[in-house]
Amino acid sequence: MVLSKRFSKDISSVLPSVEEAKDAEEEETSQISLGGIPSRPPSRPLAKLSRGSVDSKTVQKTSRIKSEEDDENVDAKSSGVQDQAESEALEKGTEEQCAKPKEKEEDWDTDLEIEEVKESYDPTGKARYLSACQYLGVVPVSYFLRHMQDSDLVMRHHGLGLQAVKALALSLVTNTSIVRLDLSDNWLEGDGAAAIADMLKENCYISEIYLSGNKLGLKGAKALSLMLVENTTLRKIGLSGNEFNDQAAPYISDAFMNNQKLESVDLSHNMFGDGSGEILGTAISENTGILELNLNWNNFRGKGAVALAKGIGANIFIRVLDLSYNGFGNDGAAALGEALKVNNVLEELNISNNRISLQGAVRFALCLKENKVLKVLKMSRNPMKSEGCFAILKSVQANSESAIECLDFSDIIINKEFDDLCNSVKTTMPNLSVKHGGSSEDFKRSKTKADPVSKVRKYIAENNLQLAEWIGVTEDNTTISMTHEEFQHKLMSNGISMAEDEVQNLIDFLDKDKSGAIDFSAFQRALSS
């Protein structure tokens, strides 16, 4: 058994040294016995402390000694008992010293190898999740337990709340299965976003996360921004409808500036305003990773819209951009047009419902003549009328290198002039798709009413019926009349199925004088006409 240095040191203070014991034994064995006895047995080497010791000298046996021999034997016995007690106390003290806890790890020097108990790695985090739920006092979500091994975990509208999200985040730290996580509409707020952000700093498997509709606010924006500075795994993030405003814009801007791995970002349905336009515009111009950016349903107007447009013009990576349902107006449209002059990567642009009138559409169209890469342009629900649509289409026609494949002018009524131009452009660009709200000429045309008698006439001809036999006349061949109800019954009994409005139209046609009766002669004339 190998003892530590500290243990050896403690023991040495109690036991005699080996050299002292050896010297005592040699000294006693080297003496010449003169008929006496040694003052103490050699088994007790303590020279000066032993009972009966006379400085290691041999004592001659005398009558006095013999008379006292019995007393000495008794003393030896008592001495042996005391020595045994001292030995037991020594062993007990040694055990107590061995049992003392270690004060410092560096004080010990041992060659023993301590085997550490290693727990098996849990790739799903189930055990950690159950422990976290118990600690936080929440009920484990059965849906999560069933699907925590799926690659795509969708938990929208579960009403998780803060504590449940904390437990879920703790388990996701070690989860290696989930790649796409959707926690939209769970009322996470800022603290819940912080828990998810801390998890994403450690998890290197989740590449898509959606946190839309969670009221993350300023605190959530800050937490996610700090996370995106460190995380290099995420490729898509959805943050729609989280009440981000101008105060949150600097944190989002930091994320854009420092994270070049994100490819798709959804910031729609937030409250970014004019103050955010310049901040985000600068960040967008320097980002080299984002391919899809959604900023619809915000409040970009005026100078903010112009600044944002300039940032888009400087970006050389974004392919799909959605700016619909903002307030760009004519100045913003003109700035976007200037951006398209220099941007040679943007392929899809949506600026629907942005208060762009005819003036803004014309300014935008002039710049569009120089663009060679844009494929999809959506400008629906803008008050630019048919003339604005005409200007856009005319610029596409004038650009021989235009890549436009789809023009969307939904809910905008076009006139004949635009329709003629559209037909002309399609002869040279057969793959071009143009959507609009219909032609104004279509509403001026009166709809031709269906002939109410044609269906009855067709039925009689197909079944080779005689009108007199079908309708019924008297023996003297006089005409008869019938009420509206009787006429309708005749139609049904002879197998002519007609809708109520069709029957009413037929009755109105045959009873023009509104007499309430239909005569056979009038019906016959209608069928023969």
Disulfide bonds with the S-S distance in Angstrom:
none
